[in-house]
């Protein structure tokens, strides 16, 4: 299933020099993971507090791009410089889910946007990530199948944030895009369970 996640190897190649410099300076994978999570939560709180200032939502696509880079960097530091730890595995999964929720929920406070739809989108994203994590419990690998994986959601909410910031999306368009994200997230949930079972067999 097509997903932005499939571009990850090329993205990692571009980031490798940065990763090597960070390692040389003593930066660890867990520090990068926690840092990205903390900034995501702080940005979510800022957007929730100032949701009436819609141009601030341009920070969503900017931070989503940086966050995707940081997510790739922490994984590369862990794998390529022997920094993989059990704590890191927990932080990697938990920080991603918390950050996604923190960056998504402020959209529920925008005029005309359906709060219930935003909450359901956040829940469906959480469930799809949980289904991916459950792969090893079923005898499969950690599943990253799309079409609405972590990177795809980051792109979709980045587009939504930019559209709102520049006044391109009104409430109808915003709710429509959220509905598309929801449908694709639910299909991702189904797809990860299906592919995990197929792999385990």
C-alpha positions as CSV (number, residue, x, y, z in Angstrom):
1,X,0.0,0.0,0.0
2,X,1.4,3.4,-1.1
3,X,2.7,5.5,1.8
4,X,5.1,8.3,2.4
5,X,6.9,5.9,4.7
6,X,8.3,4.2,1.6
7,X,10.5,7.3,1.0
8,X,12.2,6.8,4.4
9,X,15.5,5.2,3.0
10,X,16.1,8.2,0.7
11,X,15.2,10.6,3.5
12,X,17.7,8.9,5.8
13,X,20.5,9.2,3.3
14,X,20.0,12.9,3.2
15,X,20.1,13.1,7.0
16,X,23.1,10.8,7.6
17,X,25.7,13.6,7.7
18,X,23.7,15.4,10.4
19,X,23.3,12.2,12.4
20,X,27.0,11.6,12.3
21,X,27.7,15.2,13.6
22,X,25.1,14.8,16.4
23,X,26.7,11.5,17.5
24,X,30.1,13.1,17.5
25,X,28.7,15.8,19.9
26,X,27.3,13.2,22.3
27,X,23.6,13.5,21.4
28,X,21.6,10.3,22.1
29,X,18.6,8.8,20.3
30,X,16.5,9.1,23.5
31,X,17.3,12.8,23.8
32,X,16.1,13.4,20.3
33,X,13.0,11.4,20.9
34,X,12.1,13.2,24.1
35,X,13.0,16.6,22.7
36,X,10.7,16.1,19.7
37,X,7.9,14.9,22.0
38,X,8.2,17.9,24.3
39,X,8.2,20.5,21.5
40,X,5.2,18.8,20.0
41,X,3.2,19.0,23.2
42,X,4.3,22.6,23.8
43,X,3.3,23.6,20.3
44,X,-0.1,21.8,20.7
45,X,-0.7,23.8,23.9
46,X,0.2,27.0,22.2
47,X,-2.2,26.4,19.3
48,X,-5.0,25.4,21.7
49,X,-4.5,28.5,23.7
50,X,-4.3,30.8,20.7
51,X,-6.6,28.8,18.3
52,X,-8.4,32.1,17.3
53,X,-5.1,33.3,15.7
54,X,-5.4,31.0,12.7
55,X,-2.2,32.1,11.0
56,X,-0.3,30.3,13.8
57,X,-1.4,27.0,12.3
58,X,1.4,27.5,9.7
59,X,3.6,26.2,12.5
60,X,2.0,22.8,12.0
61,X,3.5,21.9,8.6
62,X,6.8,23.5,9.6
63,X,7.1,21.5,12.7
64,X,5.7,18.3,11.1
65,X,8.6,18.4,8.6
66,X,11.2,18.9,11.3
67,X,9.6,16.3,13.5
68,X,9.7,13.7,10.6
69,X,13.4,14.5,10.3
70,X,14.0,14.1,14.1
71,X,12.1,10.8,14.1
72,X,14.4,9.5,11.4
73,X,17.4,10.8,13.2
74,X,16.6,9.1,16.5
75,X,16.1,5.8,14.7
76,X,19.4,6.2,12.9
77,X,21.3,7.1,16.1
78,X,19.8,4.0,17.8
79,X,20.5,1.6,15.0
80,X,23.8,2.8,13.6
81,X,25.5,3.8,16.8
82,X,24.4,1.0,19.1
83,X,22.0,3.1,21.2
84,X,19.0,0.8,21.1
85,X,17.6,0.4,24.5
86,X,14.3,-1.0,26.0
87,X,13.5,2.5,27.3
88,X,14.1,3.9,23.8
89,X,11.6,1.5,22.4
90,X,8.9,2.7,24.8
91,X,9.8,6.3,24.3
92,X,9.7,6.0,20.5
93,X,6.2,4.6,20.4
94,X,4.7,6.6,23.3
95,X,6.1,10.0,22.3
96,X,4.8,9.5,18.7
97,X,1.3,8.8,19.9
98,X,1.3,11.7,22.4
99,X,2.8,14.1,19.9
100,X,0.3,13.2,17.2
101,X,-2.6,13.8,19.7
102,X,-1.1,17.1,20.9
103,X,-0.7,18.5,17.4
104,X,-4.1,17.3,16.1
105,X,-6.4,18.1,19.0
106,X,-6.1,22.0,18.6
107,X,-7.9,21.7,15.3
108,X,-11.0,20.8,17.3
109,X,-11.1,24.4,18.7
110,X,-11.3,26.1,15.3
111,X,-14.6,27.7,14.4
112,X,-16.8,25.4,12.3
113,X,-14.5,22.4,12.6
114,X,-16.2,19.3,14.2
115,X,-14.6,18.6,17.6
116,X,-16.1,15.1,17.5
117,X,-14.5,14.4,14.1
118,X,-11.1,15.6,15.3
119,X,-11.3,13.4,18.4
120,X,-12.3,10.3,16.4
121,X,-9.5,11.0,13.9
122,X,-7.0,11.1,16.9
123,X,-8.5,7.9,18.3
124,X,-8.3,6.1,15.0
125,X,-4.7,7.1,14.5
126,X,-3.9,5.9,18.0
127,X,-5.6,2.5,17.3
128,X,-3.8,2.1,14.0
129,X,-0.4,2.7,15.7
130,X,-1.3,0.2,18.4
131,X,-2.2,-2.3,15.7
132,X,1.3,-1.8,14.3
133,X,3.0,-2.3,17.6
134,X,1.0,-5.5,18.2
135,X,2.6,-7.1,15.2
136,X,5.3,-8.8,17.2
137,X,2.7,-10.1,19.7
138,X,1.1,-12.0,16.8
139,X,4.4,-13.4,15.6
140,X,4.9,-10.7,12.9
141,X,7.1,-7.6,12.6
142,X,6.2,-4.1,13.7
143,X,3.7,-3.1,11.0
144,X,4.1,0.3,9.2
145,X,1.5,-0.3,6.4
146,X,-0.4,2.6,5.0
147,X,-2.2,4.4,3.5
148,X,-2.4,6.7,6.6
149,X,0.7,5.9,8.7
150,X,2.6,8.4,10.9
151,X,4.3,10.2,8.0
152,X,1.1,10.3,6.0
153,X,-0.8,11.9,8.9
154,X,2.0,14.4,9.4
155,X,1.7,15.4,5.7
156,X,-2.1,15.5,5.9
157,X,-2.3,17.7,9.0
158,X,0.5,19.8,7.6
159,X,-1.7,20.5,4.5
160,X,-4.6,21.2,6.8
161,X,-2.6,23.6,9.0
162,X,-1.3,25.5,5.9
163,X,-4.7,25.7,4.3
164,X,-6.2,27.1,7.5
165,X,-3.3,29.5,8.1
166,X,-3.6,31.0,4.6
167,X,-7.4,31.0,4.6
168,X,-7.6,28.4,1.8
169,X,-9.7,25.9,3.8
170,X,-13.0,26.9,5.3
171,X,-14.8,24.7,7.8
172,X,-16.4,22.6,5.1
173,X,-13.0,21.8,3.5
174,X,-11.4,21.2,6.8
175,X,-14.1,18.8,7.9
176,X,-13.9,17.1,4.5
177,X,-10.1,16.6,4.8
178,X,-10.5,15.3,8.3
179,X,-13.1,12.8,7.1
180,X,-10.7,11.6,4.4
181,X,-7.9,11.2,7.1
182,X,-10.4,9.2,9.2
183,X,-11.4,6.8,6.5
184,X,-7.8,6.2,5.5
185,X,-6.8,5.7,9.1
186,X,-9.5,3.1,9.6
187,X,-8.3,1.3,6.5
188,X,-4.7,1.5,7.8
189,X,-5.9,-0.1,11.0
190,X,-7.5,-2.9,9.0
191,X,-4.5,-3.2,6.7
192,X,-2.0,-3.6,9.5
193,X,-4.0,-6.3,11.2
194,X,-4.5,-8.1,7.9
195,X,-0.8,-7.8,6.9
196,X,0.4,-8.8,10.4
197,X,-1.8,-12.0,10.3
198,X,-0.6,-12.8,6.8
199,X,3.0,-12.4,7.8
200,X,2.5,-14.5,11.0
201,X,1.0,-17.3,8.9
